[in-house]
Amino acid sequence: MVEDFVNLMDLAPTFLEVAGVPAPSGLAGRSLVPVLQSPAGGLGGL
């Protein structure tokens, strides 16, 4: 279970990374893929 805090603006970069599409420059937020793949909690993947 992932209990890290996230922000809604992180969803677009996450979906783009999962889809294999490069994020456009200036896109707010960052991908949550490292957090979702990390075995550590507490921002372990960032």
C-alpha distance matrix in Angstrom:
0.0 3.8 6.4 9.4 12.4 13.8 17.2 18.5 20.9 18.2 17.7 21.1 20.9 17.5 19.1 22.2 20.7 19.0 22.4 24.3 26.3 27.3 26.5 29.8 31.1 30.6 27.3 25.4 21.8 20.0 17.7 13.9 14.0 14.0 10.9 9.0 11.0 10.8 9.7 10.4 8.8 11.4 12.9 12.9 13.9 16.4
3.8 0.0 3.8 5.8 8.9 10.2 13.7 15.4 17.6 14.8 14.8 18.3 17.9 14.8 16.9 19.9 18.5 17.3 20.8 22.5 24.1 24.7 23.6 26.8 27.8 27.1 24.0 21.9 18.2 16.5 14.5 10.7 11.5 11.4 7.9 6.9 9.7 9.3 9.3 9.2 6.9 8.7 9.6 10.3 11.1 13.2
6.4 3.8 0.0 3.8 6.6 9.1 12.6 14.9 17.3 15.1 15.6 19.3 19.1 16.5 18.9 21.9 20.7 20.0 23.4 25.1 26.3 26.6 25.0 27.8 28.5 27.4 24.3 21.7 18.1 17.0 15.8 12.2 13.9 13.6 9.8 10.0 12.8 11.8 11.8 10.4 7.0 7.4 9.1 10.9 12.4 13.6
9.4 5.8 3.8 0.0 3.8 6.4 10.1 12.9 14.8 12.4 13.8 17.3 16.7 14.6 17.5 20.0 18.8 18.8 22.2 23.5 24.4 24.2 22.4 25.1 25.4 24.1 21.3 18.6 14.9 13.8 13.1 9.9 12.2 11.5 7.8 9.3 12.2 11.0 12.0 10.1 6.8 5.6 6.2 8.9 10.0 10.5
12.4 8.9 6.6 3.8 0.0 3.8 7.0 10.2 12.1 10.6 12.4 15.8 15.7 14.3 17.1 19.6 19.0 19.4 22.5 23.9 24.2 23.8 21.4 23.7 23.8 22.1 19.3 16.2 12.9 12.7 12.8 10.2 13.4 13.3 10.0 11.7 15.0 14.1 15.6 13.7 10.4 8.3 8.1 11.6 12.2 11.6
13.8 10.2 9.1 6.4 3.8 0.0 3.8 6.8 8.5 6.9 8.7 12.1 12.2 11.1 13.8 16.2 16.0 16.6 19.5 20.9 20.9 20.5 18.1 20.2 20.6 18.9 15.9 13.0 9.6 9.7 10.0 8.0 11.5 12.3 9.7 11.1 14.5 14.6 16.7 15.4 12.7 11.0 9.6 12.9 12.4 11.4
17.2 13.7 12.6 10.1 7.0 3.8 0.0 3.8 5.4 5.5 7.5 10.4 11.2 11.1 13.5 15.6 16.2 17.2 19.4 20.9 20.3 19.7 16.8 18.4 18.7 16.6 13.5 10.4 7.8 9.3 10.4 9.6 13.4 14.6 12.7 14.0 17.4 17.8 20.3 19.1 16.4 14.5 12.9 16.1 15.3 13.7
18.5 15.4 14.9 12.9 10.2 6.8 3.8 0.0 3.8 5.3 5.6 8.1 10.1 10.3 11.6 13.9 15.3 16.0 17.7 19.7 18.7 18.6 15.6 17.0 17.9 15.9 12.5 10.0 8.2 10.2 10.8 10.6 14.0 16.1 14.6 15.1 18.5 19.7 22.3 21.6 19.1 17.7 16.0 18.9 17.6 16.3
20.9 17.6 17.3 14.8 12.1 8.5 5.4 3.8 0.0 3.8 5.5 6.4 7.9 9.4 11.0 12.2 13.8 15.4 16.7 18.1 16.6 15.9 12.6 13.7 14.2 12.2 8.8 6.3 5.0 7.8 9.3 10.4 13.7 15.7 15.0 16.0 19.0 20.2 23.2 22.5 20.4 18.8 16.4 19.3 17.4 15.6
18.2 14.8 15.1 12.4 10.6 6.9 5.5 5.3 3.8 0.0 3.8 5.7 5.8 6.3 8.8 10.3 11.0 12.5 14.5 15.7 14.9 14.3 11.5 13.5 14.2 12.9 9.5 7.4 4.4 5.1 5.8 6.6 9.9 11.9 11.4 12.4 15.3 16.5 19.6 19.2 17.4 16.2 13.5 16.0 13.9 12.3
17.7 14.8 15.6 13.8 12.4 8.7 7.5 5.6 5.5 3.8 0.0 3.8 5.6 5.0 6.1 8.5 9.9 10.5 12.2 14.2 13.5 13.9 11.5 13.8 15.5 14.7 11.0 9.9 7.7 8.0 7.0 7.5 9.9 12.8 12.3 12.2 15.2 17.1 20.1 20.3 18.7 18.1 15.7 17.8 15.6 14.8
21.1 18.3 19.3 17.3 15.8 12.1 10.4 8.1 6.4 5.7 3.8 0.0 3.8 5.4 5.2 6.1 8.6 10.0 10.6 12.2 10.7 11.0 8.5 10.4 12.6 12.2 8.4 8.6 7.8 8.2 7.7 9.6 11.4 14.4 14.8 14.7 17.2 19.4 22.7 23.1 21.8 21.2 18.5 20.3 17.6 16.6
20.9 17.9 19.1 16.7 15.7 12.2 11.2 10.1 7.9 5.8 5.6 3.8 0.0 3.8 5.6 5.1 6.1 8.6 9.8 10.4 9.2 8.6 6.2 9.0 10.8 11.0 7.6 8.1 6.6 5.6 4.7 7.8 9.1 11.8 12.9 13.3 15.2 17.3 20.8 21.1 20.3 19.7 16.6 18.1 15.0 13.8
17.5 14.8 16.5 14.6 14.3 11.1 11.1 10.3 9.4 6.3 5.0 5.4 3.8 0.0 3.8 5.4 5.2 6.2 8.6 9.9 10.0 10.5 9.2 12.5 14.4 14.7 11.3 11.3 8.9 7.0 4.1 5.4 6.1 9.4 10.3 10.0 12.0 14.4 17.8 18.5 17.8 17.8 15.0 16.1 13.1 12.8
19.1 16.9 18.9 17.5 17.1 13.8 13.5 11.6 11.0 8.8 6.1 5.2 5.6 3.8 0.0 3.8 5.5 5.2 6.1 8.6 8.6 10.3 9.5 12.6 15.4 16.0 12.5 13.2 11.6 10.4 7.8 8.9 8.8 12.5 13.5 12.3 14.1 17.1 20.3 21.4 20.8 21.1 18.5 19.5 16.5 16.5
22.2 19.9 21.9 20.0 19.6 16.2 15.6 13.9 12.2 10.3 8.5 6.1 5.1 5.4 3.8 0.0 3.8 5.5 5.1 6.1 5.0 6.5 6.3 9.5 12.6 13.9 10.9 12.5 11.7 10.3 8.3 10.6 10.2 13.5 15.2 14.6 15.8 18.7 22.1 23.3 23.0 23.1 20.1 20.9 17.5 17.2
20.7 18.5 20.7 18.8 19.0 16.0 16.2 15.3 13.8 11.0 9.9 8.6 6.1 5.2 5.5 3.8 0.0 3.8 5.4 5.0 5.8 6.7 7.4 11.2 13.6 15.2 12.5 13.8 12.2 9.7 6.9 9.0 7.6 10.5 12.9 12.3 12.8 15.7 19.2 20.5 20.7 21.1 18.0 18.3 14.7 14.7
19.0 17.3 20.0 18.8 19.4 16.6 17.2 16.0 15.4 12.5 10.5 10.0 8.6 6.2 5.2 5.5 3.8 0.0 3.8 5.5 7.7 9.9 10.9 14.5 17.2 18.7 15.7 16.7 14.8 12.4 9.0 9.7 7.6 11.0 12.9 11.2 11.7 15.1 18.3 20.1 20.4 21.4 18.8 18.7 15.4 16.2
22.4 20.8 23.4 22.2 22.5 19.5 19.4 17.7 16.7 14.5 12.2 10.6 9.8 8.6 6.1 5.1 5.4 3.8 0.0 3.8 5.5 8.8 10.4 13.6 16.8 18.7 15.9 17.6 16.4 14.6 11.7 13.1 11.3 14.6 16.6 15.0 15.5 18.9 22.0 24.0 24.2 25.1 22.4 22.4 19.1 19.6
24.3 22.5 25.1 23.5 23.9 20.9 20.9 19.7 18.1 15.7 14.2 12.2 10.4 9.9 8.6 6.1 5.0 5.5 3.8 0.0 3.8 6.5 9.2 12.4 15.4 17.8 15.6 17.7 16.7 14.5 11.9 13.9 11.8 14.4 17.1 16.1 15.9 19.1 22.4 24.2 24.9 25.6 22.6 22.4 18.8 19.1
26.3 24.1 26.3 24.4 24.2 20.9 20.3 18.7 16.6 14.9 13.5 10.7 9.2 10.0 8.6 5.0 5.8 7.7 5.5 3.8 0.0 3.8 6.4 9.1 12.3 14.9 12.9 15.5 15.3 13.7 11.9 14.6 13.4 16.1 18.7 18.1 18.4 21.4 24.9 26.3 26.6 26.9 23.6 23.9 20.3 19.9
27.3 24.7 26.6 24.2 23.8 20.5 19.7 18.6 15.9 14.3 13.9 11.0 8.6 10.5 10.3 6.5 6.7 9.9 8.8 6.5 3.8 0.0 3.8 6.4 9.1 11.9 10.6 13.5 13.6 12.0 11.1 14.4 13.7 15.8 18.5 18.7 19.0 21.4 25.1 26.1 26.4 26.2 22.7 23.1 19.5 18.5
26.5 23.6 25.0 22.4 21.4 18.1 16.8 15.6 12.6 11.5 11.5 8.5 6.2 9.2 9.5 6.3 7.4 10.9 10.4 9.2 6.4 3.8 0.0 3.8 6.5 8.6 6.8 9.7 10.3 9.4 9.5 13.1 13.4 15.5 17.7 18.3 19.2 21.3 25.1 25.6 25.3 24.7 21.3 22.2 18.8 17.3
29.8 26.8 27.8 25.1 23.7 20.2 18.4 17.0 13.7 13.5 13.8 10.4 9.0 12.5 12.6 9.5 11.2 14.5 13.6 12.4 9.1 6.4 3.8 0.0 3.8 6.3 5.9 9.6 11.4 11.6 12.6 16.2 17.0 18.9 20.9 21.8 22.9 24.8 28.6 28.8 28.4 27.5 23.9 25.2 21.9 20.0
31.1 27.8 28.5 25.4 23.8 20.6 18.7 17.9 14.2 14.2 15.5 12.6 10.8 14.4 15.4 12.6 13.6 17.2 16.8 15.4 12.3 9.1 6.5 3.8 0.0 3.8 5.5 8.8 11.1 11.6 13.5 17.2 18.3 19.6 21.6 23.0 24.1 25.5 29.3 29.1 28.7 27.3 23.7 25.1 22.0 19.5
30.6 27.1 27.4 24.1 22.1 18.9 16.6 15.9 12.2 12.9 14.7 12.2 11.0 14.7 16.0 13.9 15.2 18.7 18.7 17.8 14.9 11.9 8.6 6.3 3.8 0.0 3.8 6.2 9.3 10.9 13.6 17.0 18.9 20.1 21.5 23.2 24.7 25.9 29.6 29.0 28.1 26.3 22.9 24.8 22.1 19.3
27.3 24.0 24.3 21.3 19.3 15.9 13.5 12.5 8.8 9.5 11.0 8.4 7.6 11.3 12.5 10.9 12.5 15.7 15.9 15.6 12.9 10.6 6.8 5.9 5.5 3.8 0.0 3.8 6.5 8.4 10.7 14.0 16.0 17.7 18.8 20.1 22.0 23.4 27.0 26.6 25.5 24.0 20.7 22.7 20.0 17.5
25.4 21.9 21.7 18.6 16.2 13.0 10.4 10.0 6.3 7.4 9.9 8.6 8.1 11.3 13.2 12.5 13.8 16.7 17.6 17.7 15.5 13.5 9.7 9.6 8.8 6.2 3.8 0.0 3.8 6.9 10.0 12.7 15.4 16.8 17.2 18.9 21.2 22.1 25.6 24.8 23.3 21.4 18.3 20.7 18.4 15.7
21.8 18.2 18.1 14.9 12.9 9.6 7.8 8.2 5.0 4.4 7.7 7.8 6.6 8.9 11.6 11.7 12.2 14.8 16.4 16.7 15.3 13.6 10.3 11.4 11.1 9.3 6.5 3.8 0.0 3.8 6.9 9.2 12.2 13.4 13.5 15.4 17.7 18.5 21.9 21.0 19.5 17.7 14.6 17.1 14.9 12.4
20.0 16.5 17.0 13.8 12.7 9.7 9.3 10.2 7.8 5.1 8.0 8.2 5.6 7.0 10.4 10.3 9.7 12.4 14.6 14.5 13.7 12.0 9.4 11.6 11.6 10.9 8.4 6.9 3.8 0.0 3.7 6.5 9.0 9.9 10.7 12.6 14.5 15.3 18.9 18.3 17.3 15.9 12.5 14.4 11.7 9.4
17.7 14.5 15.8 13.1 12.8 10.0 10.4 10.8 9.3 5.8 7.0 7.7 4.7 4.1 7.8 8.3 6.9 9.0 11.7 11.9 11.9 11.1 9.5 12.6 13.5 13.6 10.7 10.0 6.9 3.7 0.0 3.8 5.5 7.3 8.5 9.7 11.4 12.9 16.5 16.6 16.0 15.4 12.1 13.4 10.3 9.2
13.9 10.7 12.2 9.9 10.2 8.0 9.6 10.6 10.4 6.6 7.5 9.6 7.8 5.4 8.9 10.6 9.0 9.7 13.1 13.9 14.6 14.4 13.1 16.2 17.2 17.0 14.0 12.7 9.2 6.5 3.8 0.0 3.8 5.5 5.2 6.3 8.7 10.1 13.4 13.5 12.6 12.5 9.6 10.8 8.2 8.1
14.0 11.5 13.9 12.2 13.4 11.5 13.4 14.0 13.7 9.9 9.9 11.4 9.1 6.1 8.8 10.2 7.6 7.6 11.3 11.8 13.4 13.7 13.4 17.0 18.3 18.9 16.0 15.4 12.2 9.0 5.5 3.8 0.0 3.8 5.4 5.1 6.1 8.5 12.0 13.1 13.2 14.0 11.3 11.2 8.0 9.2
14.0 11.4 13.6 11.5 13.3 12.3 14.6 16.1 15.7 11.9 12.8 14.4 11.8 9.4 12.5 13.5 10.5 11.0 14.6 14.4 16.1 15.8 15.5 18.9 19.6 20.1 17.7 16.8 13.4 9.9 7.3 5.5 3.8 0.0 3.8 5.5 5.2 5.9 9.7 10.3 11.0 11.8 8.8 8.0 4.5 6.3
10.9 7.9 9.8 7.8 10.0 9.7 12.7 14.6 15.0 11.4 12.3 14.8 12.9 10.3 13.5 15.2 12.9 12.9 16.6 17.1 18.7 18.5 17.7 20.9 21.6 21.5 18.8 17.2 13.5 10.7 8.5 5.2 5.4 3.8 0.0 3.8 5.5 5.2 8.4 8.3 7.9 8.6 6.3 6.3 4.3 6.3
9.0 6.9 10.0 9.3 11.7 11.1 14.0 15.1 16.0 12.4 12.2 14.7 13.3 10.0 12.3 14.6 12.3 11.2 15.0 16.1 18.1 18.7 18.3 21.8 23.0 23.2 20.1 18.9 15.4 12.6 9.7 6.3 5.1 5.5 3.8 0.0 3.8 5.7 8.2 9.5 9.4 11.1 9.6 9.3 7.5 10.0
11.0 9.7 12.8 12.2 15.0 14.5 17.4 18.5 19.0 15.3 15.2 17.2 15.2 12.0 14.1 15.8 12.8 11.7 15.5 15.9 18.4 19.0 19.2 22.9 24.1 24.7 22.0 21.2 17.7 14.5 11.4 8.7 6.1 5.2 5.5 3.8 0.0 3.8 6.5 8.9 10.3 12.5 11.0 9.2 7.2 10.5
10.8 9.3 11.8 11.0 14.1 14.6 17.8 19.7 20.2 16.5 17.1 19.4 17.3 14.4 17.1 18.7 15.7 15.1 18.9 19.1 21.4 21.4 21.3 24.8 25.5 25.9 23.4 22.1 18.5 15.3 12.9 10.1 8.5 5.9 5.2 5.7 3.8 0.0 3.8 5.3 7.3 9.8 8.6 6.0 5.2 8.9
9.7 9.3 11.8 12.0 15.6 16.7 20.3 22.3 23.2 19.6 20.1 22.7 20.8 17.8 20.3 22.1 19.2 18.3 22.0 22.4 24.9 25.1 25.1 28.6 29.3 29.6 27.0 25.6 21.9 18.9 16.5 13.4 12.0 9.7 8.4 8.2 6.5 3.8 0.0 3.8 6.7 10.1 10.3 7.5 8.3 12.0
10.4 9.2 10.4 10.1 13.7 15.4 19.1 21.6 22.5 19.2 20.3 23.1 21.1 18.5 21.4 23.3 20.5 20.1 24.0 24.2 26.3 26.1 25.6 28.8 29.1 29.0 26.6 24.8 21.0 18.3 16.6 13.5 13.1 10.3 8.3 9.5 8.9 5.3 3.8 0.0 3.8 6.8 7.6 4.9 7.3 10.4
8.8 6.9 7.0 6.8 10.4 12.7 16.4 19.1 20.4 17.4 18.7 21.8 20.3 17.8 20.8 23.0 20.7 20.4 24.2 24.9 26.6 26.4 25.3 28.4 28.7 28.1 25.5 23.3 19.5 17.3 16.0 12.6 13.2 11.0 7.9 9.4 10.3 7.3 6.7 3.8 0.0 3.8 5.9 5.2 8.1 10.3
11.4 8.7 7.4 5.6 8.3 11.0 14.5 17.7 18.8 16.2 18.1 21.2 19.7 17.8 21.1 23.1 21.1 21.4 25.1 25.6 26.9 26.2 24.7 27.5 27.3 26.3 24.0 21.4 17.7 15.9 15.4 12.5 14.0 11.8 8.6 11.1 12.5 9.8 10.1 6.8 3.8 0.0 3.8 5.3 8.4 9.1
12.9 9.6 9.1 6.2 8.1 9.6 12.9 16.0 16.4 13.5 15.7 18.5 16.6 15.0 18.5 20.1 18.0 18.8 22.4 22.6 23.6 22.7 21.3 23.9 23.7 22.9 20.7 18.3 14.6 12.5 12.1 9.6 11.3 8.8 6.3 9.6 11.0 8.6 10.3 7.6 5.9 3.8 0.0 3.8 5.5 5.4
12.9 10.3 10.9 8.9 11.6 12.9 16.1 18.9 19.3 16.0 17.8 20.3 18.1 16.1 19.5 20.9 18.3 18.7 22.4 22.4 23.9 23.1 22.2 25.2 25.1 24.8 22.7 20.7 17.1 14.4 13.4 10.8 11.2 8.0 6.3 9.3 9.2 6.0 7.5 4.9 5.2 5.3 3.8 0.0 3.8 5.8
13.9 11.1 12.4 10.0 12.2 12.4 15.3 17.6 17.4 13.9 15.6 17.6 15.0 13.1 16.5 17.5 14.7 15.4 19.1 18.8 20.3 19.5 18.8 21.9 22.0 22.1 20.0 18.4 14.9 11.7 10.3 8.2 8.0 4.5 4.3 7.5 7.2 5.2 8.3 7.3 8.1 8.4 5.5 3.8 0.0 3.8
16.4 13.2 13.6 10.5 11.6 11.4 13.7 16.3 15.6 12.3 14.8 16.6 13.8 12.8 16.5 17.2 14.7 16.2 19.6 19.1 19.9 18.5 17.3 20.0 19.5 19.3 17.5 15.7 12.4 9.4 9.2 8.1 9.2 6.3 6.3 10.0 10.5 8.9 12.0 10.4 10.3 9.1 5.4 5.8 3.8 0.0
